[in-house]
Amino acid sequence: MAGEYDTAITVFSPDGRLFQVEYAQEAVKKGSTAVGVRGANIVVLGVEKKAVAVLQEDRTVRKICVLDDHVAMAFAGLTADARVLMHRARIECQSHRLNVEDPVTIEYITRYIADLQQKYTQGRGRRPFGLSTLVVGFDYDGIPRLYSTDPSGTYHEWKANAIGRQAKTVREYLEKAYTEQIYESAHETIKLCLRALLEVVQSGSKNVEIAVMYRHKPLKTLQTDEVEKYIAEIEKENELEAERKKQAKQQMGGQAQPTTTGPSTTASKKE
Amino acid sequence: MVESIIGIRGKDFILLAQDANTTKYGILNMKFDTNRLFKLSEHCAMLASGEPGDVVQFAEYVGKNIQLYKMINGIELSPYACANFTRHEMAYSLRSRNSYLANLIIGGFSTNDSDQQKAQLFAIDYLGAMISANVVAHGFCQFFALGVGDKLWKENMTLEEGLHMLQIIVNELGMFV
């Protein structure tokens, strides 16, 4: 019948790659950074707030969104694609509740989103979704979860992850900085998320948006003054760390010191 | 269609009462702890009576769709909006393959600042007709509740007065509360 798109857009290359999926992943790398960190009793999402045009209303740029009372999602990549995916996920959350009388597990809804993304990599003249997501929340047994999906439709569980612009830098930082102590403390988990984001975002509460979810509580976006308090605490810790290192250097009698491995003392201001 | 459900509108509240029995063949009482109250949102609830299967199916379907609206749009629907959505679903399904034999009462407290009347009460029957009134009822007690309501309902009722009216209606039914 005329109108049926039989020409697939995503086809294998001779060396076994799906170029459209890889190009979609490039689109993700252009999106503003999103960070997710999982604690023992808290999950935190942080996103870079890109500067908006002067006449634009700031509050209409929503990168962190709720899918259900106990699930939230942040994304990096094409905003329009995210809107569509979010809508489908929200419907699925309620549909699941209607059919089995239980809220979705985070793994279930992540798998649903990932399945959707995968479907669009296989035939029928459609291009893949150009976004990666970070899905966080608590299962009904109370265990916190953080998952991440990408345009190819794969998903993995993480303790902490970053997607979007300079995600690799942020992830490397998280690998170095994530400890058991941070995991146990909600306060430290929020600070870690903020620190990771400040690695690649200009320091300032108006450039980041942090949202936290505690067990059995809805998602809460931190107010500007709360974020500023955390940033002030981080900056003070950085100063103390710099002081300590300077003193240690002086004690060593001015010998050449190796570069520090702790949190960077100045947030790298990459554009 | 014997099981009764009653709704009474007060000054700043809605009183919803339901018969908790499920009867069959006019004589057999199968269950005395049936739940006919379904939460639609934080400030709105629905009573549904009629065919047991249809009642649960329709009520849960409406409830989840109202939750979905809240997730997508970030705001809770007022009782007026919930009732109109429900009425639409009922009327649509009436002339389709699957109709629902369920009579409903929807009541709640609107959180919209622009609503002048905050306590809102509606009744929808299984044919999709909706009315808004101060006293509504479905089932056997309809014959008594509406008459008693006509006589005793007044503007700005308190909870005690509402419960008193409910007691009179229930006494007429010969039931024990």
Interface residues (C-beta under 8 A of the other chain):
Chain A: V66 L67 D68 H87 R90 I91 C93 Q94 S95 R97 L98
Chain B: E60 Y61 K64 N65 Q67 L68 M71 I72
